[in-house]
Amino acid sequence: TKKANPIQKPEIAVAMIKKATRPLLVVGSNATQRFMEGKPVIDFIIELVNASKVPVVATAHMVAEFLKRGYEPAGFMTAMDIGQRVVDPTWQGLDGKGPYDLVMFIGLPYYMEALILSGLKHFAPNLKTMTLDNLYHPHASWSFPNASLDEWASNLKVMTSKFNGGN
């Protein structure tokens, strides 16, 4: 059985993202419904993507949430639609520059993310996937293990600092 490699340190996730030539981050609706350190997860995500320069696909109503915070995502579409598009080897991406080699997910409802990752695992075997949530997803290529909200916030902050040149 093929299952996700657990990401034990956020620095490992940063190294994998930096190694990718065409990464993409898919952000779901739970990013505004979950709070860490008194602020919604979307605020942590915006700090991370500003530091990493990874393009973002906003799902559901998330495009409005990003725009309210002064961040313009690279695109927006339903989660299932983006899951089907990245499977298609002829899809040239949101910017028309070619297919993505690493697709990351954060903030989607668990059951939906699990279905999308299962489809990608079986129908896009060369595509690497990573989840940045605090719940383990066995269908991803890499996934953080189950963690508390404090550990999750810490992981996202460490990742942001590593992209900003921190040690």
N, C-alpha and C positions, 0 to 999 in steps of 0.2 A: 504494500500500500504506500502510495506517495502522499506525504503530508508535509506541512510547512516546517521549515527550519525555524526554531525559536530565535528571536533576536535578543541576546542577553544584555547587550549594551547599546545605548543610542548611537554611540560612535560608529558601530558596525553599520547601522542603517545609513548614516551619513556617508560612509565610504562607498556603500553600494549605490546610493543616489548620485554621488559624484562620478562614479565609474560609468553610469548609464549615459548613453549618447542622446537619447530622446525620452526623458522621464515625463510622466503626467500624473497629476494628483486629482482624484475624484473626491469631491466633498459633498456629503449628504446632509439631510435635514436635521439630524441629531446634533450637529455642530452648534446649533443655537439652543437646543433643549437641555444640554448637559453643561454643568458649571464646575469650574475648578478655580480655587483661590478667589472666589467671588466674581469671576468673569466667565462669559461663555467660551466654549472651546474654539469658536471661530476666531476669537481674538488671538489665541495661541497660534492658530493655523496661519493667519495673515502675517504674523511676525515671522513664522517659519518660511513661508513662500516668498516674502520680501527678501529674506536672507539667502535663500537657496536659488531663487529665480526659476523655480519649477512652475510650468504653466498649470492652471487650475481649471477644471470643469466643475461648474456649480450645478447641482441637481435640484429638482423641486423648486422651492421658493428661495433657495440660497443665493441666487444672483442678486436679488434685492438686498439681502443682508450684507453681502460683500460691498455693493455699491453704497449702502448707508455708511459704511466704514471707510469709504474712499479707496477701495481696491476694486479694480476691474478684472474679472476673470477672463481667461482666454476664450471661454465658451460656456454655454449652458445647454443642457439637454437632460432627458430623463436618465436615471441610473441604468435602466435596462437597455436603453438605446446606446449609451456609451459602451456598455458591456458587449453589445452586438457589433458595434463598429470596430473596436480594437481587435476583435477576432478576425475581421476581414483583412487579409494581407494586402489588398489593393487600396485600402483606405489610406489616404495621404495625411491624415491628422487634421487638427483644427487649423493649422497654418499652411497646409499643403506641402510640407517639407518631408513627408514620409511617415511610415508607421512608427509607433512608439515601441521601445524595447523594455521599459519598466513602467507599469501602471500601479500607482499606490491608491489606497482607499482609506478614508477616514470619515466618521460621522454618519455612515449609512445605517439603517436598521439592520440588526445582526442577521436576521433571516434573509434579507434581500442581498446583503453583501455575500453571504454564504452561497446563495444561488448563482450570483454573477461569477464569483471566484471558481465555483465548481465548473461552470461553463467554460471559463477561460482555461482552467487546468486541462480539460478534455479536448477542447477545440482550438486552442492556441498554445500548443505545448512549448513553443519557442519563446513565448512572451513571459517575462518575469513579473510576478506580482508581489506586492508588499502591503500589509495593513499597518497603519499607524495608530490603531485603536488600542484600548486597554483590555480588549478581549481577544483571546487566541482564535485564529481562523485556520483550521487545518487545510483548507483548499488553496491557500496562498502559497507562493514560493517561500516567503519569509513573513513571519508574524511576531509581534511582541507577545509575550505570554500574558496571562490574566494578571492584572495589576489594579491597585487601588487608584482612585482619582489623584491622590497626591503623587504617586509614582508616575502616573501618566503625565501629569503636568511637568514633573521633573524631567522626564524623557524628552518632551517637546522643547523644553527650555534648553536642555543640553544640546539637542540637535540644532536649534537656532544659533546658539553660541558657537558651535563648531563651524557652521556656514559663515558666521561673521568673523571667523579667524581666531576664535578662542581656542585655548588648549585644553 
